[in-house]
Amino acid sequence: MKFGLDRDTTDDYVFSVVNEVVKYSSYTREKFKKLILKDTSTSTGISKKRKSYLERQKIKDSKDLSILQELISDSNMDNAMDKISQK
């Protein structure tokens, strides 16, 4: 039997052995599952924070718009009253 140091063949063999061991490893499976669940919960937490921030901004913007509407209507009323008094 001839043994050689062919890099591609060696890499392929090592990769296949490691892949097979990892595939059947419950430790690796559990670690991967925890990692995925942690990432999901983190992104969900960020999404919840972002959502609450956007809701607060929406409420603030809504209040600002209602104030602007009142100011515009008051201004329009003042302009109308000035025009009536000038006649």
Residue pairs with C-beta under 8 A, 6 or more apart in sequence:
22 28
